[in-house]
């Protein structure tokens, strides 16, 4: 049956390659831009009631003209868009332009709303709806007039008063139909650690069971998706010709029994794939099974080279845990990626250097050096506001390093980030090893693009 009404899915344009999804706004530091998971997951529900029109203007600027033309239609029920802490200033300017031409509903999702969505609706009248959990059918229900008992959606009622309910730390399961991957052109989406093409983003669980002080995932709870639904997605992707999967779970394999069942589902499909996880949940036998099922790269949030900092940010793992899992992965031939955060509040220059030194001694295949930011709603942000380290209304910030809110007179975090990049990536042994591992033209192309991005930041920006 043809659907009369339409919903526009929108990623706004940006002067930088902004990543806005999964409550983690930042600037892409290399050649990666995945299918935005907030929009992708909502297609599971919205396609049942509405025709969906995707405009990812960030990655396909040529589509902007078509966007302005389409929203003139009186059949557009709503625009659902994403934003982020790094892109909000530009996104809000774009929203104001939309309001000049479009009088319908604007719904939005993003990390900046996680602290106080009611405040944002009060402060920015151009917005109509804020969603704080993209794994529920709340937007579809709202657009169909079913507003009773909705959770994690905020809106203005018939009296103009903002209403909504934020469910703190939800647990359990969530179920959803298959996401509509077919409306996302794979030509535009990539991940720097991909070994094959085309690539798809897959979600098997939402949030994270751990509560690191600095991370939004620690406040959105942890819910698991039934594995038969995940299997259905994977089989569809295989039949559609996808060869590479990035599992976008915040902590892939958080529960041992579930991950073993998941690996049994993945193995026969012969995908090559990568994931993000943490160090202290893996033993060598687990990693061998990961490798056998097609996993080629694991990304670990190392964060700091200081035990005291790991304890302060409630990371819940030790440097010994980190060294062990990096050693196992190297032995098994799973590529290792470490993500590091330089300059948590209170850290000294010596402690920042210790984190850089740990990165070099771990010798991962890739390292990502970030700076701490005050993500709304996190304990780190609440603590920083209470100590008057930052202003409560700080919105624009970027962990990848285009802006910093925790700089002090003594420590320039952008300087330290660039220093880390130089000391890690410009080692002759690292450069030679990386070149030797290149196996095909696709990998060579990825390496060149990513290398240019890293060198541009390390050599030509900052001190």
N, C-alpha and C positions, 0 to 999 in steps of 0.2 A: 504494500500500500504506500502510495506516495505521501510523504510528509509535507504538509503545507508550510509550517513554520520552520525557521532556521535559527541555529545558534552559531555565532562566529567564535572560533577559537583563535586567540591572538597572542603572538609574541611581538612586542613593539620593536621598532628600529632602535639602534644604539650606535653611538660614536665609537664604542669599543665592543669587543665580542663578549657581551654579557651572558652569564649563565644565571637564570632566575629561579629554577625549579627546586623542588624538594626542600624548601625553607633554608636555602643555602646560597644566597645571592653572592656572586663574585664575578671577576673578569677572567675569562679563559686565558691561561698562561701559555698554551700551546695549541696545536691543531686538534681541538676536540670540541664537539658540540653534539650532545646526544638528544634523542627525542625527549622533549620536556615532559617529565613524568607526571606532573600535575594535570596537564592537558590530556596526555595519553590515557591515564587512568579514568578521567572523567568521560572520555568517549565511550567507555564501557556502558555507562548509564544513559548518557544524553542521546546516543544514536537511536535508542528505542522510541523516543518521542519526537525527535527533531532531525532535520537534515543538517549535517555538520559541514561548516566551511572553515578550513584552516588557512590562516595567514601568518606564517612565521617570517615576518619582515626582517627580523634580526639576521637570519641566515640567507634569506632570499629577498633582498631589497626591491627587486623588480616587481614584487607582488603588491607593493604599497598602493599603486594606482588602482589596482583591482579592488583592494580593500575599501578605499574611499568610495568607489562606485557601488559596491555591494551594500554598504550600510545605508544607502539611500532608500533601500527597499523597505516597505512597511511590513514585510514578512519576517524581518529579523526580530526574533523574540528577545535575544540578549546577546551581549558580547561577554565572553569569559576570557580573561587575560591573566598573565602572570607578571610579577614584578620582583624586585629584590633590593637588598640594602645597597648594593653598588650602583644600581641603575635607577633608583627611585626618582631622582631629580629630572632626568630625561623622560622617564615614563610618565610622570605627572604632567609634564608639559604636553606630552602626546595625548593624554587623557583629556586635557582641557580642549585640545583641538577636536577630539572626537565629539565632545559635548556640544560644540558649535554646529555640528552636522547631524548628530544622532540623539534622539530624545528617549530612547528605550533604556533597558536595564544594562548596567555595567557591573559584572561580577569579577572578583579579583582574588588571587591567591599569592602569598609571598611571605618571606621570613620577617619582614618589618612589621607585620600585623600580629605576630605571635605573642607579643607582650601585652597589648591592649587594643584589640580590634574595635571596641566601642569608641575609644578616643579617636581613631582614624576616621570612622564614619561621621563623628561629630565635627571633626576638623576639616574633612575634605568632602564637601557636598556633592562633588561630581560622581562619587562612588555610591553604589546602591547596595551591593552585597559583598561580604568578605567570607571566604571559605577557609577554615583552619584544619580541615582533614579532607584530602582529595580522594580518599578511598571509600567514600560513602555516596549514596545517591541523593544527597541533600539538595544539590542544585536542581536536578531533574524534578524532584518532588516540589520544590519551591516554585519552579516555573510552571508546573502543572496545577498550582493552586493548593497543594497539600502542605500546609505550613505547621500543622500540629506536631508537637514532640520532636521537632528537628533539632539536631545537635551539631555543634561546630560550624554553624552558619550564622552570620550576623546581618541584620537588615533593618530598615525603617518600617515600622508598622503604619497602619492607616492614619495614625495621629502624628506621624513624623518622628516618633520616639524610636531610638535604636534598641533593638531587642536581639537576643541570641544567647546561646549557652555553650560555653567552652568546657569540654570534658577533659579534665587534667589526667594525664597518664592512663589513657584507656588501655585495656588488656583484652585478650581473647582472640577471636578470629574475625576476619572480614571476608566476605564473598562478593564476587562480581563477575559479570559476563566477560567475554574476551574483549580486550581493548582493540580498537579499530586501527591497527597498525597501517592498514592500506591507505589511509589519508595522509600519512607522513612519507614523503618521497625520500627513499633511502639515499639518494644522491647527495642530500644536504647534510647527512648526519654521520659523525665519525667519532672514534675514541682513540687516543694516542697509543694505547697499548694493544690495539686490535692487530691480529695476525691475518685476518681474512676480511672479506667484504661480500655482501652488505652486512651492516651491523644493526642489531636491534637491542633496545633497553628492556629488561624484564625485572619485575618486582615480585618477590616471593613473600616478603613480609614488610610491614610498615613500622617505622620508628626503630627503637633500639632498647633492649632490656637493661642496658647500662646507662648511668646518669653522670657522664662527665660534665664538669661544671661549666665548660665553655660552649657546649654543643646543644643546638636546638633539638636534636634527636632525643635528648634526655628529658624533654618536657612533653613530647607528643605521644609518649607511651610506646607499647609494643604489641602489635597484632600480627597474627599469621594468616596467610591465605591458604585455603585447602590445596593440597598438592595435586589433586586431580585437575583443578583449574589451571595451575601452573603448567601441568603436562599438556593440557589442551592448547594453551598459548604456544608452547614450544613446538608441538606437532604442526600447528598452523604455520608458524614461522619457517619450519623446515620445508613444508610443502610449497611455501611462497618463495623459496629460494634464498633465504637468509642463511649465512654460514657462521656468523660471529655474534656472540651474545655478551653484553655487559650486564651483570646482575647488579642492580642499583641499590640493593639492600644495604642499610647502614652497617650491619654486622652480619655478613653472609655466614651461614652455618652456626648461628648462635647456640642452637640446641643440637647436640650430637645425634640423637636418634632420628630427628627430623632431617638433618642434612644427609645422613646415610641413605635414607629413603629417596631424598631429592637427587642425590648422585646416581642412584640406580635408574631414575627416570631420565636423567640427562645422557648417560653413557651411550645408549643405543642410537641416539640421534646424531652423534659424531659432530657436534658443534665444537669450535674452538671458542674459549670464553675466558673472561676475567671477572674479578669481584673485589669488593672492599671488605675487610674483616679486621680482627684484632688478634694480638699475638698469643694471649694466654689460653686460648680454647683449642689449640691444635697440638697433636702429637704426630710423630713421624708417620705412623701407619695411616692416619687421617689424610695427610698430605699426599701420600702415595696414591690413595684412592681418588683424590682431587685430580691429580695428574692423569691418571688412567681414564677419567671421565671427560678429559679435554681441557681442563684448566691449564692455562699457560702463564697467567700473571695474577699475583695477589698483591693488593694494596693494603698496607698496614698503617694505622695511625700511631706512629711512634710518639709524636708530640715533643718530647723533651729528653735531653741527656742527663737530667738531674733527678735523682730519686725524690728529693724534697718537692720538686715541682710536680712530679707525677702524683704524689700523695695530695698535694694542695688542690690539684684540679680534679681529684677523685677519679683518676684514670683506672685504678684497680688492677694494674699490672706493673711489673718491675722491668728494669733494664735486662735482667737475666732472662725473663720471659721473651723479651724482644730479640736478644742475641740468639736464643735457642731456635726460634721459629725462622729467623733469617738463615741460620746455618742449615736447618733441615731443608728449606726451600732450595737453597743453592745446591745441596747434595742431590736432590730429586730433579733438579732442572726446571723448577718453576720460577719464572722471573719475579723479582722482588721490587716492590715500590714502597718507599718510605715517605710518609708525610710528616713534616716537622713544623712546629710553631715556635717562632723566635721572639722572646721578650714578653712573656707573661708578666702582668703587673708585679713588681717587686724583684724581678730577676735582674741580676747584675750582668755587666759585660762578660765577666768570666763564665757565668752560667750559660749565656748565649753561645759563647765559644765552645763550651762543653757539648752543647747540642750539635753544633757543626762537626765537632770532632767525632761524636758518636756516629753521625751520618757517614763520615768518611770511613770509620772502622767497620761499620756494617757492610759498606760497599755494595749497596743495592744497585739494581740495573737502572733505576731512576729515583730521583729524590725531589720532593716538592717542599719548598721552604716558604712558609706563610707567616703572617703576623697575626697576633690575636685581635679579634674585634668583639664588640659588645653586642652580641646577638640578642634581640628583644626576648625577654622572658627567661633567659638563662640565669643561673646562679652567679656566674661571673659578672654579668651585667648588673644584677641587683647589688652585688658586693661593691662593684666599682662606683655605682651611683651613691651608695651609702657612705663611701669613703671620699666622695666628691672628686674622684679621678676623672669622671666624664659627666657631661650633661645628660639628663634623662631623655632629652629630645633629640639626641644624635641619631640621624637616620642614614646618612650617606657614609658608607664605610666598605672596605674591600679587603678581605683576607689575603688576596693574591698580591697586594702591595701597591695599588694605585692610590690608596689613601690610608691613613693610620689615625686612630683615636687615642692610642696609648703611648705616643711619643712623650719623652720628657726632655728636660734641658741636658741631661747626661747621656741619654741613649736615643740615637736616631735609628729607628727600626728598619727603614728602607735601606739605609747604609748596610746594616747587618744582613739583611736579606740578599742584597747584591754581593756582599762579601762571601756569603755561604754558597751562592751559585758559582762564583769564580773558583773557590777552593775545592768544591766538589766536582764540577763538570770539566774544568780545564786541566785535570790531571792527565798526563800522557797515557798512563796505564788504563784509565777509564775510556778515553777516546779510542784507543786501539781495540780494546775489548768490545766496545759497542759496534764499531765498524765490522769487526770479524763476525759478529752474530747476525748480520744482515743476510737474509736468505733469498729475497725476491725483490722485484721492482716496487711492489706495494710497500714493503717494509722500508726500502731505501727512500722512497718518497716521503713516508711519514717521518723518518729520521731527519731528513734534510729540513723539512718544514719546522719540526719541533726544535731542532738545533738552532735554526735562525732565530726563533722566538726567544730561546734561553740566552743566546749570545747577545741579542739586542738588549735584554734587560741587564745582564751581568756586566757588559762592557760599556754600554752607551748611556746608561741611566744611573743616577746617584753618584756617590763618591767612589 
